Amino acid sequence: MKHNLLVTLTLIAFFLLAQVFGLFLVDQDAQIRKEQLGNQTVITVFHSDTSLGARPTTTGFESFLYLAVGIALGTLLVLILAKYQKVNLWRMWFFIAVWIALSIALGVFIKQKVFFNYDVAILIALLLAAWKIMKPNILVHNITEVLMYAGIAVLIVPLFNELWAIILLLVISVYDIYAVWKSRHMVRMAKFQAKSNVFAGLMIPYKRSAIVKAGTAKSSATSSSQRLKAGGRPKKVPKTAILGGGDVVFPLIFSGVILEKLMVEGLTKSQAFLQSSIMILTSTVAISLLFFFAKKDKYYPAMPFITAGCLIGWVMVMLI
């Protein structure tokens, strides 16, 4: 087992929570329109603008290319920041990304009249993003991550169809294998983010007090490999179990795309949600098997396992 049982189960629980809540938010954001054309009823799924404005108008290959270029540029920037140990720049960039994703997620609730207007959602997102960066703890970090993935899914799901969602999973899986086992730049990025105390993904420390405010932890005995300058002060790097954000959001995007496909085929929202939840179950089983059978102190590309789980679930859904 890669991590101890409690840490492993906690990480799996947050993965499952992110999938269920994210799919729920996509379901809430989707609106079904039925039109009678002759003797046929045509069903479409549409989305109003997000709290931050309209989505990109891309579809199919254009959406795939749009996302691929964004991932490539983001990866390059993080690698540059990691190489030169620009922790503050990384924290600032991540803060903005968190704010945007949280604003989109909370904006969905406005449509359900939970909040009065989008400005309230954006303000709450700003406060949560600031809390996450400035006063991190295990609960705030992971709960905001769950909200972020939901916001990203709400933004991206409408841009993809079933075919390109499958292609996205397969391409990301191949890339993950290369990035972890061949170039190992994914490992370098993960270590840099974990050391900076601002990690783009789920993070469960072995000790409850391990996630602390950047710059407050002091150590005079740690080696150079355990030190990172943040605000001019060295900081001890706690032992943590991590799961990258991409490993959480890509299966969520796929299940969201299938959810909307089922709606177009005539299923009610509740029926579509229940059937697409099968992929949540199979992807959770897949990541659980990886955690339980992986060896300690070794890095593994999670996406191939998650993709296999998603596709097994997809086949099960198609056979129902």
HUGIMO-V360172 format. One record per residue. N is the residue number from 1. RES is the residue in one letter. SS is DSSP state (A for helix, B for strand, O for the rest). PHI is phi in whole degrees, -180 to 180 (none if undefined). PSI is psi in whole degrees, 0 to 359 (none if undefined). Layout:
# HUGIMO-V360172
n=[N/N]
res=[RES/RES]
ss=[SS/SS]
phi=[PHI/PHI]
psi=[PSI/PSI]
This chain:
# HUGIMO-V360172
n=[1/2/3/4/5/6/7/8/9/10/11/12/13/14/15/16/17/18/19/20/21/22/23/24/25/26/27/28/29/30/31/32/33/34/35/36/37/38/39/40/41/42/43/44/45/46/47/48/49/50/51/52/53/54/55/56/57/58/59/60/61/62/63/64/65/66/67/68/69/70/71/72/73/74/75/76/77/78/79/80/81/82/83/84/85/86/87/88/89/90/91/92/93/94/95/96/97/98/99/100/101/102/103/104/105/106/107/108/109/110/111/112/113/114/115/116/117/118/119/120/121/122/123/124/125/126/127/128/129/130/131/132/133/134/135/136/137/138/139/140/141/142/143/144/145/146/147/148/149/150/151/152/153/154/155/156/157/158/159/160/161/162/163/164/165/166/167/168/169/170/171/172/173/174/175/176/177/178/179/180/181/182/183/184/185/186/187/188/189/190/191/192/193/194/195/196/197/198/199/200/201/202/203/204/205/206/207/208/209/210/211/212/213/214/215/216/217/218/219/220/221/222/223/224/225/226/227/228/229/230/231/232/233/234/235/236/237/238/239/240/241/242/243/244/245/246/247/248/249/250/251/252/253/254/255/256/257/258/259/260/261/262/263/264/265/266/267/268/269/270/271/272/273/274/275/276/277/278/279/280/281/282/283/284/285/286/287/288/289/290/291/292/293/294/295/296/297/298/299/300/301/302/303/304/305/306/307/308/309/310/311/312/313/314/315/316/317/318/319/320]
res=[M/K/H/N/L/L/V/T/L/T/L/I/A/F/F/L/L/A/Q/V/F/G/L/F/L/V/D/Q/D/A/Q/I/R/K/E/Q/L/G/N/Q/T/V/I/T/V/F/H/S/D/T/S/L/G/A/R/P/T/T/T/G/F/E/S/F/L/Y/L/A/V/G/I/A/L/G/T/L/L/V/L/I/L/A/K/Y/Q/K/V/N/L/W/R/M/W/F/F/I/A/V/W/I/A/L/S/I/A/L/G/V/F/I/K/Q/K/V/F/F/N/Y/D/V/A/I/L/I/A/L/L/L/A/A/W/K/I/M/K/P/N/I/L/V/H/N/I/T/E/V/L/M/Y/A/G/I/A/V/L/I/V/P/L/F/N/E/L/W/A/I/I/L/L/L/V/I/S/V/Y/D/I/Y/A/V/W/K/S/R/H/M/V/R/M/A/K/F/Q/A/K/S/N/V/F/A/G/L/M/I/P/Y/K/R/S/A/I/V/K/A/G/T/A/K/S/S/A/T/S/S/S/Q/R/L/K/A/G/G/R/P/K/K/V/P/K/T/A/I/L/G/G/G/D/V/V/F/P/L/I/F/S/G/V/I/L/E/K/L/M/V/E/G/L/T/K/S/Q/A/F/L/Q/S/S/I/M/I/L/T/S/T/V/A/I/S/L/L/F/F/F/A/K/K/D/K/Y/Y/P/A/M/P/F/I/T/A/G/C/L/I/G/W/V/M/V/M/L/I]
ss=[O/O/O/O/A/A/A/A/A/A/A/A/A/A/A/A/A/A/A/A/A/A/A/A/A/A/A/A/A/O/B/B/B/B/B/B/B/O/O/B/B/B/B/B/B/B/O/O/O/B/O/O/B/O/O/O/O/O/O/A/A/A/A/A/A/A/A/A/A/A/A/A/A/A/A/A/A/A/A/A/A/A/A/O/O/O/A/A/A/A/A/A/A/A/A/A/A/A/A/A/A/A/A/A/A/A/A/A/A/A/A/O/O/O/O/O/O/A/A/A/A/A/A/A/A/A/A/A/A/A/A/A/A/A/O/O/O/A/A/A/A/A/A/A/A/A/A/A/A/A/A/A/A/A/A/A/A/A/A/O/O/A/A/A/A/A/A/A/A/A/A/A/A/A/A/A/A/A/A/A/A/A/O/O/A/A/A/A/A/A/A/A/A/A/A/A/O/O/O/O/B/B/B/B/B/O/O/O/O/O/O/O/O/O/O/O/O/O/O/O/O/O/O/A/A/A/O/O/O/B/O/O/B/O/O/O/O/O/O/B/B/B/B/B/A/A/A/A/A/A/A/A/A/A/A/A/A/A/A/A/A/A/A/A/O/O/O/O/A/A/A/A/A/A/A/A/A/A/A/A/A/A/A/A/A/A/A/A/A/A/A/A/A/O/O/O/O/O/O/O/O/O/A/A/A/A/A/A/A/A/A/A/A/A/A/A/A/A/A/O]
phi=[none/-68/-128/-68/-63/-63/-64/-62/-66/-66/-64/-63/-62/-69/-61/-64/-61/-63/-68/-68/-66/-63/-66/-61/-70/-62/-62/-68/-77/-73/-126/-97/-122/-114/-128/-95/-116/68/-95/-111/-104/-98/-109/-128/-113/-132/-134/-78/-61/-76/-64/-106/119/-73/-78/-59/-96/-79/-145/55/-61/-61/-65/-60/-66/-58/-71/-62/-65/-62/-65/-64/-67/-64/-63/-61/-65/-63/-63/-66/-63/-67/-62/-100/54/-88/-64/-64/-66/-63/-64/-67/-63/-65/-58/-64/-63/-63/-58/-64/-65/-66/-62/-67/-63/-68/-63/-63/-68/-63/-65/-94/64/-79/-108/-83/-157/-64/-60/-65/-62/-66/-67/-62/-62/-62/-65/-66/-64/-66/-61/-61/-83/-90/-129/-70/-151/-59/-74/-62/-58/-77/-66/-68/-62/-59/-64/-61/-62/-64/-64/-64/-63/-59/-73/-96/-50/-64/-85/-119/-108/-59/-59/-74/-68/-67/-61/-60/-60/-66/-66/-63/-65/-64/-61/-62/-60/-64/-70/-93/-97/-102/-76/64/-71/-67/-67/-62/-65/-63/-66/-63/-67/-63/-67/-77/68/-132/-110/-84/162/-74/-144/-119/-75/-72/-120/-60/-90/-71/-85/-128/-64/-57/92/-95/-78/-125/-154/-103/-113/-74/-78/-63/-73/-105/-115/-150/-80/-139/69/85/-118/-72/-139/-71/-94/-76/-79/-138/-103/-128/-142/-59/-59/-62/-67/-96/-80/-67/-65/-67/-60/-64/-65/-66/-63/-67/-55/-71/-62/-66/-63/-64/-77/111/-74/-72/-58/-67/-65/-64/-64/-64/-69/-70/-67/-59/-70/-64/-62/-70/-70/-68/-62/-63/-69/-65/-61/-62/-63/-75/-104/-72/-93/-65/61/-126/-98/-128/-75/-80/-61/-58/-70/-65/-62/-59/-63/-62/-70/-64/-63/-61/-62/-62/-64/-68/-86/-72]
psi=[135/320/169/166/315/314/318/313/325/317/317/320/318/324/313/317/318/321/314/312/319/317/322/318/322/319/318/327/331/141/133/132/130/131/139/114/98/237/3/145/118/125/130/154/128/165/138/172/155/176/341/8/192/151/166/151/20/158/160/232/324/319/317/314/319/313/319/317/319/317/318/315/320/318/316/317/316/320/322/315/321/320/318/8/45/73/316/322/319/317/321/315/316/322/315/317/318/315/315/310/319/323/319/316/311/333/333/324/337/324/337/10/30/318/165/322/172/331/325/316/318/322/315/320/321/316/318/320/319/318/316/319/318/328/61/143/168/320/311/316/308/326/318/328/316/315/321/313/323/318/319/318/317/323/319/327/315/347/349/150/180/313/310/337/320/316/320/314/315/316/316/324/316/316/319/317/313/316/332/316/336/288/331/16/336/325/318/318/318/317/319/315/317/319/326/354/14/94/130/79/179/139/119/110/152/336/139/330/8/323/111/169/135/131/355/334/136/146/131/354/355/152/171/331/346/8/148/131/125/108/23/2/137/152/133/139/113/157/126/157/131/154/118/149/324/326/340/318/329/316/330/318/317/313/328/320/316/323/312/328/317/325/317/329/357/359/150/167/316/319/316/321/314/317/317/341/343/323/331/316/311/324/326/320/318/313/329/317/321/313/320/330/351/156/153/150/25/145/138/142/117/331/322/321/316/318/318/317/317/315/325/316/321/316/319/318/318/335/349/none]
